[in-house]
Amino acid sequence: MPETKLPEVRLAVGIDRFPIRGHFTIARGSKTVAEVVTVALETEAARGWAEAVPYARYGESLDSVLAQIEAVRPALEAGGGRAAIASLLP
């Protein structure tokens, strides 16, 4: 089944840092700040946003995730669908 082309999308991406009251501790360490990649997508008809926490355990960092998003920006903003965008990502 061919994928339906989506409307053009405006993309905003950045890093947000949220202080944690006290410490968040798990087996791999403690945090006092949550650092997340934030993405906002907007068309004429809809708006949405998401946050993601890159995991060093999987070779991810804030910068690597930002770079991956920026690499697909042209296809995303041109209205590429989910399958088309996913095929461009590692």
VMD Tcl script that draws the C-alpha trace (Angstrom):
set ca {
  {0.00 0.00 0.00}
  {1.56 3.36 -0.98}
  {2.12 5.83 1.80}
  {0.01 8.98 1.83}
  {2.02 12.19 1.65}
  {1.44 14.38 4.68}
  {1.04 18.16 4.67}
  {4.16 20.26 5.01}
  {5.44 20.34 8.56}
  {7.29 22.97 10.58}
  {9.89 21.41 12.89}
  {11.44 22.88 16.02}
  {14.00 20.82 17.91}
  {16.12 21.59 20.95}
  {17.45 20.46 24.28}
  {15.65 21.14 27.54}
  {17.10 20.70 31.00}
  {14.77 20.13 33.93}
  {16.19 20.29 37.45}
  {15.34 17.36 39.70}
  {14.60 18.10 43.33}
  {17.25 16.09 45.14}
  {18.74 13.14 43.24}
  {17.25 10.51 40.94}
  {19.31 7.36 41.51}
  {19.33 4.02 39.75}
  {21.97 1.29 39.46}
  {23.86 3.17 36.72}
  {24.17 6.42 38.64}
  {22.45 9.54 39.94}
  {21.05 12.64 38.26}
  {20.17 16.10 39.47}
  {19.03 17.31 36.02}
  {16.93 15.58 33.36}
  {18.26 16.45 29.89}
  {15.85 15.76 27.05}
  {15.59 16.34 23.32}
  {12.34 18.17 22.61}
  {10.65 18.12 19.21}
  {7.66 20.19 18.11}
  {5.86 19.56 14.82}
  {3.21 21.84 13.39}
  {1.02 21.92 10.30}
  {-1.84 24.24 9.49}
  {-4.22 21.73 11.06}
  {-2.33 20.23 14.01}
  {0.44 20.67 16.51}
  {2.34 18.10 18.54}
  {5.45 17.72 20.62}
  {7.53 15.00 22.23}
  {10.51 14.53 24.49}
  {13.16 11.82 24.39}
  {16.04 10.92 26.65}
  {19.06 9.59 24.74}
  {20.74 6.60 26.38}
  {24.55 6.40 26.40}
  {24.12 2.65 26.91}
  {22.90 2.48 23.28}
  {25.51 4.90 21.91}
  {23.13 7.88 21.99}
  {23.80 11.42 23.19}
  {21.91 14.68 23.07}
  {24.07 15.77 20.13}
  {23.72 12.49 18.21}
  {19.93 12.53 18.51}
  {19.78 16.18 17.43}
  {21.98 15.34 14.43}
  {19.70 12.45 13.42}
  {16.64 14.69 13.59}
  {18.35 17.44 11.60}
  {19.38 14.88 8.98}
  {15.72 14.06 8.27}
  {14.47 17.65 8.56}
  {14.16 18.21 4.76}
  {12.12 15.02 4.26}
  {9.97 15.71 7.31}
  {9.26 19.32 6.41}
  {8.39 18.26 2.86}
  {5.64 16.04 4.24}
  {7.37 12.66 4.23}
  {5.33 10.00 5.99}
  {6.28 7.79 8.92}
  {7.76 4.97 6.82}
  {9.78 7.37 4.66}
  {11.24 9.13 7.71}
  {11.94 5.85 9.53}
  {13.83 4.54 6.49}
  {16.22 7.50 6.78}
  {17.05 6.91 10.44}
  {19.55 4.42 11.87}
}
mol new
graphics top color blue
foreach p $ca { graphics top sphere $p radius 0.5 }
foreach p [lrange $ca 0 end-1] q [lrange $ca 1 end] { graphics top cylinder $p $q radius 0.2 }
display resetview
